[in-house]
Amino acid sequence: MPIHPAPPLDLAGLIEGYRQTVQAVIDLGHSCTAEDFAAPSSCPGWTLQDHISHVAAVEHYLNGGENPDVDVSWLEHVHHAFAAWMEQGVQARRGQTGPEVVAELETLLHNRLATLADPSLTLDTQVRAPVEGTMRLSSLLKLRHQDIWTHEQDVREVLGRIGNLDSPAAATFVNGLVRHFATLVRDVPMADGQTVILESTGPVTARMGVRASHEDGQITHHSLFTGESESGMGQSVHSESDPSTTITLSTEALSRRAAGRRATADTAYTVVGDKELAVRVLDAIAFTP
């Protein structure tokens, strides 16, 4: 079935989705007290303020700034080079107050939107990418949707203000999971002909799935849905002749699990079919850094 609401694909829609989720982070930041900024989050070693600092740090870099050369090797939650790159921008801002970081992000959003208003830009324009190199503008904006919206949800989780679950960025996040689902579960053991379907019941509704086939000693996971064509939801089937497993959960539960913020055991979901397979699939779908 098509993802609903549909993720934006045109340049104007992608820019507006980006603006909306950054603005949501800014608005949440303006509402925070000093105690809120210092509150721990579901990301090890990060406070609520650190999430806002991370968004500001990446936007600063994409706007032409440099990532600070700060030693983060002593931090226990930094395990790889990309995490170290992200942590440097956060660490450099730990001496600032929460309102100062929010004000920086507010200025950066204004500047970034001015840059993105350049009429010569197209979906295929090569632009600066995180860490190094370049990428297509469309790819960067989708990446920023996923990353910023995930951190927006981190901030909301700390504050107990869950929301914005049907935004353009939310739809982009779910679409990313649909697109990569077969790759994410490729190492999950499945019997020949076995099918697993994962459904997001809303506010963003979507369906993704794979069917395993065994040929010449190789296991291939075939994607069943693209997020673009019509296919009904809720048609769960499980029998010996058609061993299908359907996992159903909300957009909030799905996104928290796919972001690696919530363990499978702490995720609310329902299963029709193989419950052990469902756990293995949910364990495998975390796809954000």
Contacts in CASP RR format, 6 or more apart in sequence:
PFRMAT RR
TARGET T0000
AUTHOR 0000-0000-0000
METHOD contacts of the structure
MODEL  1
MPIHPAPPLDLAGLIEGYRQTVQAVIDLGHSCTAEDFAAPSSCPGWTLQD
HISHVAAVEHYLNGGENPDVDVSWLEHVHHAFAAWMEQGVQARRGQTGPE
VVAELETLLHNRLATLADPSLTLDTQVRAPVEGTMRLSSLLKLRHQDIWT
HEQDVREVLGRIGNLDSPAAATFVNGLVRHFATLVRDVPMADGQTVILES
TGPVTARMGVRASHEDGQITHHSLFTGESESGMGQSVHSESDPSTTITLS
TEALSRRAAGRRATADTAYTVVGDKELAVRVLDAIAFTP
1 205 0 8 1.000
1 206 0 8 1.000
1 207 0 8 1.000
1 225 0 8 1.000
1 227 0 8 1.000
1 229 0 8 1.000
1 230 0 8 1.000
1 231 0 8 1.000
1 232 0 8 1.000
1 233 0 8 1.000
2 227 0 8 1.000
2 228 0 8 1.000
2 229 0 8 1.000
2 230 0 8 1.000
3 171 0 8 1.000
3 174 0 8 1.000
3 175 0 8 1.000
3 178 0 8 1.000
3 204 0 8 1.000
3 205 0 8 1.000
3 206 0 8 1.000
3 227 0 8 1.000
4 204 0 8 1.000
4 205 0 8 1.000
4 206 0 8 1.000
5 166 0 8 1.000
5 168 0 8 1.000
5 171 0 8 1.000
5 204 0 8 1.000
6 171 0 8 1.000
7 142 0 8 1.000
7 145 0 8 1.000
7 168 0 8 1.000
7 171 0 8 1.000
7 172 0 8 1.000
7 174 0 8 1.000
7 175 0 8 1.000
8 14 0 8 1.000
8 16 0 8 1.000
8 17 0 8 1.000
8 168 0 8 1.000
8 171 0 8 1.000
8 172 0 8 1.000
9 138 0 8 1.000
10 123 0 8 1.000
11 121 0 8 1.000
11 122 0 8 1.000
11 123 0 8 1.000
11 137 0 8 1.000
11 138 0 8 1.000
11 141 0 8 1.000
13 168 0 8 1.000
14 123 0 8 1.000
14 138 0 8 1.000
14 141 0 8 1.000
14 142 0 8 1.000
14 145 0 8 1.000
14 168 0 8 1.000
15 113 0 8 1.000
15 116 0 8 1.000
15 141 0 8 1.000
16 168 0 8 1.000
17 145 0 8 1.000
17 167 0 8 1.000
17 168 0 8 1.000
17 169 0 8 1.000
17 172 0 8 1.000
18 116 0 8 1.000
18 141 0 8 1.000
18 144 0 8 1.000
18 145 0 8 1.000
18 148 0 8 1.000
18 169 0 8 1.000
19 109 0 8 1.000
19 113 0 8 1.000
20 167 0 8 1.000
20 168 0 8 1.000
20 169 0 8 1.000
21 145 0 8 1.000
21 148 0 8 1.000
21 149 0 8 1.000
21 152 0 8 1.000
21 164 0 8 1.000
21 167 0 8 1.000
21 168 0 8 1.000
21 169 0 8 1.000
22 55 0 8 1.000
22 59 0 8 1.000
22 105 0 8 1.000
22 109 0 8 1.000
22 112 0 8 1.000
22 148 0 8 1.000
23 109 0 8 1.000
24 152 0 8 1.000
24 164 0 8 1.000
24 167 0 8 1.000
25 51 0 8 1.000
25 52 0 8 1.000
25 55 0 8 1.000
25 105 0 8 1.000
25 148 0 8 1.000
25 151 0 8 1.000
25 152 0 8 1.000
25 155 0 8 1.000
26 102 0 8 1.000
26 105 0 8 1.000
26 106 0 8 1.000
26 109 0 8 1.000
28 152 0 8 1.000
28 155 0 8 1.000
28 156 0 8 1.000
28 159 0 8 1.000
28 161 0 8 1.000
29 36 0 8 1.000
29 37 0 8 1.000
29 52 0 8 1.000
29 98 0 8 1.000
29 102 0 8 1.000
29 155 0 8 1.000
30 102 0 8 1.000
31 159 0 8 1.000
32 48 0 8 1.000
32 49 0 8 1.000
32 98 0 8 1.000
32 102 0 8 1.000
32 159 0 8 1.000
34 97 0 8 1.000
34 98 0 8 1.000
36 48 0 8 1.000
36 158 0 8 1.000
36 159 0 8 1.000
37 47 0 8 1.000
37 48 0 8 1.000
37 49 0 8 1.000
37 97 0 8 1.000
37 98 0 8 1.000
38 47 0 8 1.000
38 48 0 8 1.000
38 49 0 8 1.000
39 47 0 8 1.000
39 48 0 8 1.000
39 158 0 8 1.000
40 46 0 8 1.000
40 47 0 8 1.000
40 158 0 8 1.000
41 47 0 8 1.000
41 48 0 8 1.000
41 50 0 8 1.000
41 51 0 8 1.000
41 154 0 8 1.000
41 155 0 8 1.000
41 157 0 8 1.000
41 158 0 8 1.000
42 154 0 8 1.000
42 157 0 8 1.000
42 256 0 8 1.000
42 261 0 8 1.000
42 262 0 8 1.000
43 50 0 8 1.000
43 51 0 8 1.000
43 77 0 8 1.000
43 154 0 8 1.000
43 261 0 8 1.000
44 76 0 8 1.000
44 77 0 8 1.000
45 75 0 8 1.000
45 77 0 8 1.000
46 54 0 8 1.000
46 77 0 8 1.000
46 90 0 8 1.000
46 154 0 8 1.000
48 154 0 8 1.000
48 155 0 8 1.000
48 158 0 8 1.000
48 159 0 8 1.000
49 98 0 8 1.000
49 101 0 8 1.000
50 90 0 8 1.000
50 94 0 8 1.000
51 151 0 8 1.000
51 154 0 8 1.000
51 155 0 8 1.000
52 98 0 8 1.000
52 101 0 8 1.000
52 102 0 8 1.000
52 105 0 8 1.000
52 151 0 8 1.000
52 155 0 8 1.000
53 89 0 8 1.000
53 90 0 8 1.000
53 93 0 8 1.000
53 94 0 8 1.000
53 96 0 8 1.000
53 101 0 8 1.000
54 86 0 8 1.000
54 89 0 8 1.000
54 90 0 8 1.000
54 151 0 8 1.000
55 105 0 8 1.000
55 147 0 8 1.000
55 148 0 8 1.000
55 151 0 8 1.000
56 93 0 8 1.000
56 101 0 8 1.000
56 104 0 8 1.000
56 105 0 8 1.000
56 108 0 8 1.000
57 67 0 8 1.000
57 86 0 8 1.000
57 88 0 8 1.000
57 89 0 8 1.000
57 90 0 8 1.000
57 92 0 8 1.000
57 93 0 8 1.000
58 86 0 8 1.000
58 130 0 8 1.000
58 144 0 8 1.000
58 147 0 8 1.000
59 105 0 8 1.000
59 108 0 8 1.000
59 109 0 8 1.000
59 112 0 8 1.000
60 104 0 8 1.000
60 108 0 8 1.000
61 67 0 8 1.000
61 128 0 8 1.000
61 130 0 8 1.000
62 112 0 8 1.000
62 127 0 8 1.000
62 128 0 8 1.000
62 130 0 8 1.000
62 140 0 8 1.000
62 144 0 8 1.000
63 108 0 8 1.000
63 111 0 8 1.000
63 112 0 8 1.000
63 115 0 8 1.000
64 128 0 8 1.000
67 85 0 8 1.000
67 88 0 8 1.000
67 89 0 8 1.000
68 88 0 8 1.000
68 89 0 8 1.000
68 91 0 8 1.000
68 92 0 8 1.000
69 88 0 8 1.000
70 88 0 8 1.000
70 89 0 8 1.000
70 91 0 8 1.000
70 92 0 8 1.000
72 78 0 8 1.000
72 84 0 8 1.000
72 87 0 8 1.000
72 88 0 8 1.000
72 91 0 8 1.000
73 84 0 8 1.000
75 87 0 8 1.000
75 91 0 8 1.000
77 83 0 8 1.000
78 84 0 8 1.000
78 87 0 8 1.000
82 131 0 8 1.000
82 289 0 8 1.000
83 289 0 8 1.000
85 130 0 8 1.000
85 131 0 8 1.000
86 289 0 8 1.000
93 101 0 8 1.000
93 104 0 8 1.000
96 104 0 8 1.000
121 137 0 8 1.000
122 137 0 8 1.000
123 136 0 8 1.000
123 137 0 8 1.000
123 138 0 8 1.000
124 136 0 8 1.000
124 137 0 8 1.000
124 138 0 8 1.000
125 136 0 8 1.000
125 137 0 8 1.000
126 134 0 8 1.000
126 135 0 8 1.000
126 136 0 8 1.000
126 137 0 8 1.000
127 134 0 8 1.000
127 135 0 8 1.000
127 136 0 8 1.000
127 137 0 8 1.000
127 140 0 8 1.000
128 134 0 8 1.000
129 135 0 8 1.000
129 140 0 8 1.000
130 143 0 8 1.000
135 143 0 8 1.000
142 172 0 8 1.000
142 176 0 8 1.000
145 168 0 8 1.000
145 169 0 8 1.000
145 172 0 8 1.000
145 173 0 8 1.000
146 169 0 8 1.000
146 172 0 8 1.000
146 173 0 8 1.000
146 176 0 8 1.000
146 288 0 8 1.000
147 288 0 8 1.000
148 169 0 8 1.000
149 164 0 8 1.000
149 167 0 8 1.000
149 169 0 8 1.000
149 170 0 8 1.000
149 172 0 8 1.000
149 173 0 8 1.000
150 173 0 8 1.000
150 255 0 8 1.000
150 259 0 8 1.000
150 261 0 8 1.000
150 288 0 8 1.000
152 164 0 8 1.000
152 169 0 8 1.000
153 162 0 8 1.000
153 164 0 8 1.000
153 252 0 8 1.000
153 255 0 8 1.000
153 256 0 8 1.000
153 259 0 8 1.000
153 261 0 8 1.000
154 261 0 8 1.000
156 162 0 8 1.000
156 163 0 8 1.000
156 164 0 8 1.000
157 256 0 8 1.000
157 261 0 8 1.000
162 252 0 8 1.000
164 170 0 8 1.000
165 202 0 8 1.000
165 203 0 8 1.000
165 204 0 8 1.000
165 251 0 8 1.000
165 252 0 8 1.000
165 255 0 8 1.000
166 202 0 8 1.000
166 203 0 8 1.000
166 204 0 8 1.000
166 251 0 8 1.000
170 203 0 8 1.000
170 204 0 8 1.000
170 251 0 8 1.000
170 255 0 8 1.000
171 204 0 8 1.000
173 255 0 8 1.000
173 258 0 8 1.000
174 200 0 8 1.000
174 204 0 8 1.000
174 206 0 8 1.000
174 251 0 8 1.000
174 254 0 8 1.000
174 255 0 8 1.000
175 206 0 8 1.000
175 227 0 8 1.000
176 287 0 8 1.000
177 184 0 8 1.000
177 206 0 8 1.000
177 208 0 8 1.000
177 254 0 8 1.000
177 258 0 8 1.000
177 285 0 8 1.000
177 287 0 8 1.000
178 206 0 8 1.000
178 208 0 8 1.000
178 225 0 8 1.000
178 226 0 8 1.000
178 227 0 8 1.000
180 287 0 8 1.000
181 198 0 8 1.000
181 208 0 8 1.000
181 209 0 8 1.000
181 210 0 8 1.000
181 223 0 8 1.000
181 285 0 8 1.000
182 209 0 8 1.000
182 210 0 8 1.000
182 221 0 8 1.000
182 222 0 8 1.000
182 223 0 8 1.000
184 284 0 8 1.000
184 285 0 8 1.000
184 287 0 8 1.000
185 196 0 8 1.000
185 210 0 8 1.000
185 221 0 8 1.000
185 281 0 8 1.000
185 284 0 8 1.000
185 285 0 8 1.000
186 221 0 8 1.000
187 284 0 8 1.000
188 196 0 8 1.000
188 277 0 8 1.000
188 280 0 8 1.000
188 281 0 8 1.000
188 284 0 8 1.000
189 280 0 8 1.000
190 196 0 8 1.000
190 210 0 8 1.000
190 212 0 8 1.000
190 219 0 8 1.000
190 221 0 8 1.000
190 277 0 8 1.000
191 212 0 8 1.000
191 243 0 8 1.000
192 212 0 8 1.000
192 213 0 8 1.000
192 214 0 8 1.000
193 211 0 8 1.000
193 212 0 8 1.000
193 213 0 8 1.000
193 214 0 8 1.000
193 243 0 8 1.000
194 211 0 8 1.000
194 212 0 8 1.000
194 243 0 8 1.000
194 244 0 8 1.000
194 245 0 8 1.000
194 274 0 8 1.000
194 277 0 8 1.000
195 209 0 8 1.000
195 210 0 8 1.000
195 211 0 8 1.000
195 212 0 8 1.000
195 224 0 8 1.000
195 242 0 8 1.000
195 243 0 8 1.000
195 244 0 8 1.000
195 245 0 8 1.000
196 209 0 8 1.000
196 210 0 8 1.000
196 244 0 8 1.000
196 245 0 8 1.000
196 246 0 8 1.000
196 247 0 8 1.000
196 274 0 8 1.000
196 277 0 8 1.000
196 278 0 8 1.000
196 281 0 8 1.000
197 207 0 8 1.000
197 208 0 8 1.000
197 209 0 8 1.000
197 224 0 8 1.000
197 236 0 8 1.000
197 244 0 8 1.000
197 245 0 8 1.000
197 246 0 8 1.000
197 247 0 8 1.000
198 207 0 8 1.000
198 208 0 8 1.000
198 209 0 8 1.000
198 246 0 8 1.000
198 247 0 8 1.000
198 249 0 8 1.000
198 254 0 8 1.000
198 281 0 8 1.000
198 285 0 8 1.000
199 205 0 8 1.000
199 206 0 8 1.000
199 207 0 8 1.000
199 233 0 8 1.000
199 234 0 8 1.000
199 246 0 8 1.000
199 247 0 8 1.000
199 248 0 8 1.000
199 249 0 8 1.000
200 206 0 8 1.000
200 207 0 8 1.000
200 249 0 8 1.000
200 250 0 8 1.000
200 251 0 8 1.000
200 254 0 8 1.000
201 233 0 8 1.000
201 248 0 8 1.000
201 249 0 8 1.000
201 250 0 8 1.000
201 251 0 8 1.000
202 250 0 8 1.000
202 251 0 8 1.000
203 251 0 8 1.000
204 251 0 8 1.000
205 233 0 8 1.000
206 227 0 8 1.000
207 225 0 8 1.000
207 227 0 8 1.000
207 231 0 8 1.000
207 232 0 8 1.000
207 233 0 8 1.000
208 223 0 8 1.000
208 224 0 8 1.000
208 225 0 8 1.000
208 227 0 8 1.000
209 223 0 8 1.000
209 224 0 8 1.000
209 225 0 8 1.000
210 221 0 8 1.000
210 222 0 8 1.000
210 223 0 8 1.000
210 224 0 8 1.000
211 221 0 8 1.000
211 222 0 8 1.000
211 224 0 8 1.000
212 219 0 8 1.000
212 220 0 8 1.000
212 221 0 8 1.000
212 222 0 8 1.000
213 219 0 8 1.000
213 220 0 8 1.000
213 222 0 8 1.000
225 231 0 8 1.000
234 246 0 8 1.000
234 248 0 8 1.000
236 244 0 8 1.000
236 246 0 8 1.000
236 248 0 8 1.000
236 272 0 8 1.000
236 273 0 8 1.000
237 244 0 8 1.000
237 246 0 8 1.000
238 244 0 8 1.000
238 245 0 8 1.000
238 246 0 8 1.000
238 272 0 8 1.000
238 273 0 8 1.000
238 274 0 8 1.000
243 273 0 8 1.000
243 274 0 8 1.000
244 273 0 8 1.000
245 271 0 8 1.000
245 272 0 8 1.000
245 273 0 8 1.000
245 274 0 8 1.000
245 277 0 8 1.000
245 278 0 8 1.000
245 281 0 8 1.000
246 271 0 8 1.000
246 272 0 8 1.000
246 273 0 8 1.000
247 269 0 8 1.000
247 270 0 8 1.000
247 271 0 8 1.000
247 278 0 8 1.000
247 281 0 8 1.000
247 282 0 8 1.000
248 269 0 8 1.000
248 270 0 8 1.000
248 271 0 8 1.000
248 272 0 8 1.000
249 257 0 8 1.000
249 267 0 8 1.000
249 268 0 8 1.000
249 269 0 8 1.000
249 270 0 8 1.000
250 268 0 8 1.000
253 262 0 8 1.000
253 267 0 8 1.000
253 268 0 8 1.000
253 269 0 8 1.000
256 262 0 8 1.000
256 267 0 8 1.000
257 264 0 8 1.000
257 267 0 8 1.000
257 282 0 8 1.000
257 285 0 8 1.000
257 286 0 8 1.000
258 285 0 8 1.000
258 286 0 8 1.000
258 287 0 8 1.000
258 288 0 8 1.000
259 286 0 8 1.000
259 288 0 8 1.000
260 286 0 8 1.000
260 288 0 8 1.000
264 279 0 8 1.000
264 282 0 8 1.000
264 283 0 8 1.000
267 282 0 8 1.000
269 278 0 8 1.000
269 282 0 8 1.000
271 278 0 8 1.000
END
